[in-house]
Amino acid sequence: MVILGIDPGYAITGYGVLDYRANHFTCLDYGVISTKPALPFEKRLLKIADDLTELIEKWRPSAMAVEELFFSRNTTTAIGAAQGRGVAVLSGARAGLPVYEYTPMQVKLAVSGYGRADKHQIQQMVRVLLGLPGVPKPDDAADALAVAICHAHSGNRAEALARGGYQ
C-alpha cells in the first residue's frame, strides 16, 4: 500500500510517500512544499493544494495520514498552520482518499516505541526503518515520513482493507 504522510503547515508542508508491503517499507519520495511569505495568504494555501494534488496524481496513494497540530502559545501561527492542515485534508478528500489523523504522541510511539521521544530520536528511527543513508532533510519531510510510518503501523490499515480502501 502506498501512504502519503503529511506534516502540515502554511509556510512549509512536509510530505513523505511510502510503500508498505509484507512488513517492509520502501521510501518513494519525500520533501517539502514551501510558500513564499510575500504571497497573499490565499495564494499560499492554493500552492499547497496544487502541489498536493500533483503528488496524489503522481503516486496514487491508498491513504493520506496527517499529523494533528499541537500549539501551546502562538495562536497566530496555530491558526495559519491549521488552515494549511485543512487544505491538506481537503486535497486528500477531494482525491477520494481516506484521510487519517494522528497526534504527535501517536506518531512518536509508533516510530520509536516511546511517546515522548525527541525529534532526533524520531529522525534516526525514520532513517533506520526506511533504510536511508542519512536522516531525511528538512525536518518537515522527516516528520511527514514518520506520520506515514505511524499509519502503516496502526490498526487503521485493517479498517481500510475491510472497506476496500487499499489495493
N, C-alpha and C positions, 0 to 999 in steps of 0.2 A: 504494500500500500504506500502511496505517496502522500506525505503530510507536509503542508505549508505552515510553518511556525512563524508567528508574528510577535515582535516586541514593539508595541505601538508608541507613537509619538507624532507630533506635527513638524518638528524640526528634523528629526531623524526617526525613521521607522526601520527597525531591523527585520530581516526576513531570513528564513532558512528552509531549504527544501530537502527532505529526507525520503529515501525509500526504505521501508522496513519490511523484510520478508524473512521468515524462518528464524526469528530472533537475531537477525543480522541487519545492521544499519549500513546504508550507502548514502554518503553526502552528495547530493546532486548539485546544489547551488546555495550560496549564501551571500549576503551583502546588506546594503542599506539603501533606503530611498531618502535622499536629502532634499530639503526645500530651502530656498534662499529667504533669509529674513526680510529682504526688501520687497518680496512679492506680497500682494494683498493676501490676507489670511485665507479667503475662499479659493484663491489660485493655488495656495499651498496644499489645501485639502484635495483639490482637483488633481494635482500632480500625484499625490499619494494614491488616489483612486485609480487613475490611469495606469500608473506603474504596477499596482497590484493586479489589475485586470490583465495586463501583459504577462505577468508572472503566472497567473492562473491559466491563461491560454497556452503558455509555453509548456508548463509542467503537468497540467491536468491532475491536480491533487485530488485525493479521495476525501480529504477533510482539511479544515483550517483550525489551527489551535492558536489562541490569542491569550497573552498574559493579561490578567486583570491589573488595573492600576492601583498603586499604593502611594499616597502622598500624605504627609502629616502636616506640612507647613504652608508651602507656597500654593495658594489657591489659584492664582493666575496661571501658573504652569500646569496645574492639575486640570483646569478647565480646557486648556488648549490640547493637552495630551488626551483627554477624554474625547474631545471632538475628533482627533486623529484616530483614536481607537474605534470610534463609531464608524468612521469611513472604512476602516479595515473590515469590521464585522459586516457592514453593508456590502462591501465588494465581494466577500465570500458568499453571503446570502444571495446576492444578485446572480452569482455564477451557479447557484444551486448546490453549494457545498454545505454540509453540516458544519457548523462553527461551534467549537468547544472552548470554554474559558477556564483558565487555571490561575490560582493565586500564586504569588511568588513563593510562598512556603510549599505549596504542592509541587512546583517545578523543582525547587531545591531538593525536596525529599525524593522525588522520582529519579533525579540525576545523580545525586550523591549519597542518598540514604540518610541524610541529615537535613531536617527542615530549616536549620539556621546556618547552613553553610555560607561562607563568604564568597564574594564574586570570584576571587582567584581559584578557590576550590571547585566551583561550578565550571569555570572555563577549562580547568585541567581535566575534569571528568568528561566534558564535551569532547575535548581533544582525544582522550583515551577511547571513549565509547565509539567515536566515529573513525578512529584510526588515522587521524590527521597528523601531519608532521609538526604542526605548531598550533598554538591557540588561535582560533578564528578571530580575525580583527575586522572591523572595530568591535567594541564590546556589545553594541546593539545586535550585531549579527550573531555573536556567540550566544547572547540571551535568547534570540529567536530560535536558534538550533536547540537550545535547552528546552524551550517550550514544546517543540516538535518531539523531542525525545520523551518528554513527560507524557504527551498524548499517546505515543507508541506503548508506553508502559502502563497506561491507565486502563481501567475497566471499560472506558467508552469505546474501545475497539470492538469488544464483543457486542455492545449495543448497536454500533454502526453496522457490523456484519449481519446481525439479526434482522435489521431493517433494509438490508441490501445496499448499504451506503458505500461499501468498499468493493473494488473489483479485484 
